[in-house]
């Protein structure tokens, strides 16, 4: 199983009882023999659990630690993510090739744990790393699969309500506030980026599309790839209604960031970004019209993603300056 082995779950631990019940009642595993535990993500309270006899795996995501003694807030957050999985799965995003993992249990008394189906596969992060070592065709294939998945999710969940670009402006504003308060962006930069963002609000195209259910955190760690076109979506904590290009732009921004950080140049990312956008638009009746619409909106969302990355503690000042400069360049796109 992925992750670092940290030991066995004690039979006296309430979590053991919860996992056993899920195994028997939801997955049909009789007489569970115990569980090995694996830390899956550094910095996150996410663990994998493997039943020793059958090898059946589960994932536990704990919310309680985030909010101290505010158990109600933690339980609400966990419950909202549980409901997000159920919502997307009702759109038949189950099985091959498009799969949203199944939520299996929630217990507020066990540190607000959300138990999920385990989906094994290669992450987009891994595919990007392989491309940086020269395995370009592999990443092109993964981006084709991801474009198919996202287009399917977005198209199946579109409604008749126009997007509210004000929500995306507000998100960018919060990013700027966080950077300013942390001393990572000067007042001049904040004002300039804020002014550029407001210019985007005057463009009718930013308000014209219909809302879809967004993944909400379309980062490379949150998509897993199996064989063929199979894609599994995980981590729906930030799922919401909005402009499809929010998700598309985040993927494109992550690609640009990966190459900029690894090679010092964004140029290596451009063919992959173009391929991803073209493949995404291939799932619309008029591919050319869809491509024109998406590419006209995507620079704003790519810029927002670069600023989101710039907030992180691991980003050193010289690279943060490059991210901010590239975000400005994107926002200056006509």
N, C-alpha and C positions, 0 to 999 in steps of 0.2 A: 504494500500500500504506500502511496505517496506520503511524504512527511517523515518526521523524526520520531522514532519509537520512544515513548515515555513511560511505558509500563502497562500493567493490567488494571482494569476497573475492578475495584474490590466488590465482592458480593454484598457487602454491607452498605455500599454507596447507593443512594436512591436512584442514581443514574443507571446502575446495573439493572434494577427492576424495570425502569422505563424502556431501556434498550431491549430487554428480554421480551416485554409485552409487545413491542413493535415487531420484533422478529417473529413471534408466534402469530399475532393477530393480523398483521398487515402484510407480512412477507412469507408466511407459511413455513418458517423454520421451526421444527419441533425440538424441544429440549435444548435450548442454547447452552453452550458449554463454557461461556465466558468470553471476555472481550479484551483484546489488545488495543491500546490507545496510541495515537500518533498525532503529534503537533503538526498541523498542515500549513499554517501561514504564520511567519514571524510577525509579531506585532498585533496579530488578531487572535481572539479567543475562538479559533476554529480547530476542531479536532476530528480525526477520522477514527472509526471504531470497527474492528474486524472480529467477527464471531469465529472462534477458534476451530470449531468442527467443520462448518460449512464454508468458511471463507467469505460469507456474506458481509458486505461493508455498509456502513452508515456514516453520515457526517453530522456533527453537533456544533452548532453555532451559539455561543453564549453572549447574551446581551447585558446581563446584570452588572458586570464590572464597569460599564461605560458611565453609569449614572449614579454611582455611589449607592446611597440608600433610597434613591427614588425608584422603587420597584415598579410603580405604576407606569412611569415613563419607559422603563426597559421592557415591560410586558407589552405595552402598546406598540413599541418599535418591532418587537418580535412578531406580534400578531399581525401587524401590517405586512411584514414580509411573507408570512405564512399565506395571507390572503392574496398577495401578489402572484405567488406560484399557482394557486388555485385558479385565479383569474385567467392567466395566460394559457394554462392547460385546457381551459374550456374552449379555447380557439383551436383545439386539435393540434397543438404543438407538443405532441407526445409520440415517442418512438423514432423511427427513421424517416426522413433525414433530420427533422427538426424536433428537438427534445428539450423541454423545460423540466428540470428535476422535480420530483414529487415530494411535497412536504408530508412528513409522516407523524410528527408529534410536536407538542409544545407544552412546556411545564414551567410556569412562573416561579414555582418553589425550588426548582433546581437551577438557580442562577439564570432564570429566564432562558432556558435552552430551547432552541429550535432544532429538531432532528429532521434531516433530509436524506433522500436517496443519494447514494454515491454514484457519480458518473465518471468513469475512467476515460482518459483521453489526453492528447497533447494540447497544451495551452497555446494560445496565440503568441504568448511571450516566448515560448520555446521555438516556434516557427520563425519569429523575427530574429532570434539569436542565430538560428541556422542560416538565415539569409545573410546576416552580417558576416558569416563565415564562407559565403559564396554559394549557398544552396538556394538560388533565387527561385527556381521552378517550384520548389516545395512551398514557399510562402505564397506565390501566385495561386497555387491550388487551394491553400487554406483560405485566402481572401475571397476566392470564388465561392467557397462553401459558406463563409460568413456573410457575404453579400446576399446570397440566396436566403439564408436564415433571417437576416434582418428585414429584407424586403418582404418576406412572407409574414413575419410578425407584424410589421407596420401595415401592410395591405389588408390583412385579415381584421385588424383592430381599428381601422380608420372609422371615424364617425362624421357627422355633418357639421361639426362645430369648427369654426376657424381657429387657428392657433393664436395664442396670446404672446406676441413677441415681447411684451412687457415683462413676462416671467423670465425670459432669457436675459433681458437687460438687467433685471434685478439680480440674477445669479452672477453676472459679470461684476455688478456693483459690489456684491458681497466679497467676491474675490479681491477686488481692489482694496476694500476696507481692511481685509485680513492682511494683505501685503503691506499696507501703510502702517497699521497698528504694530506689526512685527518689525517695522523698520527696514523692510526689504524693498520698498518702493517709495521714491520721493514724491513730494506733493506735485511737482511739475509733471512727472510721468503719470500720476493718477489723474490729473486734470486733462492731460492730452488724450489718454486712453478713454476716459469718460466722454470727452467731446467727440472722438471718433465713433464711439459706440452709439451715441445719440444720432449721429448722421445715418447710421443703419436703420434707425427707427423710422426715418422718413421715406424709406424704400418700400413701396407697397408689397413687393414680393415677400418681405419678411413676415407679413400678416396673412398671406393669401392661401396657404395650404390648410388642409384639414388635420385635426388632431388624431394622433395614434397613441397606442400604449407604447411608451418608451421603455427600453431596458433601464435607462437612467444612469448607468455606470458602465458604459461599454468600453472597458479597459481590457488590455490583453490577458489579464488573469481570469477574466470572467466568462471566457468562451473556451470550450474543450472540444477537440476534434477526434472523431473516430475514423472508420474507413469510409471511402467514397466521399459523399457530400454530407456525412453526418456531423451535426453540431449540437452540443449540449450547452444550455445557458444556465448559469448559476449566479447567485448573489443579486437578488432583485430588491434589495433594501431600499433603493432609490427609484423604483419604478413609478412612473407618473404619466399623465397625459401631456402631450406637447408636440412640437415640430419634429418630424422624423429625422431632420438633418442634425438635431442635437446628438443623436446616437451616431449617425454617419460621420459627423464632424469630429466626434471624440475619437473614433477609430482612426480617421485620417490624421488627427493631431498627434495621436500616440505613435503612429508610424513616423511622422516627421521628427518627433522628439527622439525616438530610438536611434535614428540615423544621425541626427544632429549631435547627440551625446556621444555616440560611439565613434563617429568618423570626423566630427567637426564641421560637417556640411550637411545641409538638408537635401542636396541634389539626389543622393542615392535613394531617398524615399519617394521621389516624384513618380517614377514608373509604377510603383506599388500602389500609391494613392490613386493614380489615374485608373489603374486596372480595377481597383476595388469600387470606385465610383461608377465606372462603366458597367461592371458586372451587376452592381446594385440596380442601376437603371434599366438593365436588360429584362427586369421582371415587371415592366410597365408596358401598356399597349403601344405607346409612342416613346421608344427609347431615346431618341434625340431630344425630344421636348423635355423628358424627365431629366436628362443629363444637363441640359441648359438650366433648368430650374434648380437642381441640386447644387451644381457648381457655382451658381450665382449666390447661394446662401451659405455654402460651407465655410468660406473664409472666416466669418464671424465666429462660428462654433469651434473651428480649429484654434483661433486666437484665444478664446475662453479656456480651452483645454490647456494650452501652453501656460497661461497664467495660473491655472489650477496646479499644474506641476511645479511652477515657480514658488508656490507656498511651502513646499516640503523642506524639512530640515536637512535632508541629505543633499540638497542642491547648493553648490558653493556659489559665492557671489559672481565670479566671472561667467559661469554657465547661466545663472539666473538672468544676468544682463543680456545674454544672447537670446534666451527665451522671450524676454520682454521686448527686445528689438524685433524679433520675428513676429510676435503678436501684433505689434504696431504695424509692421509691414502688411500683414494679412488684413488688418482693419482698414488700411488705406486702399484696399482693392476697390475699384469703382463699382 
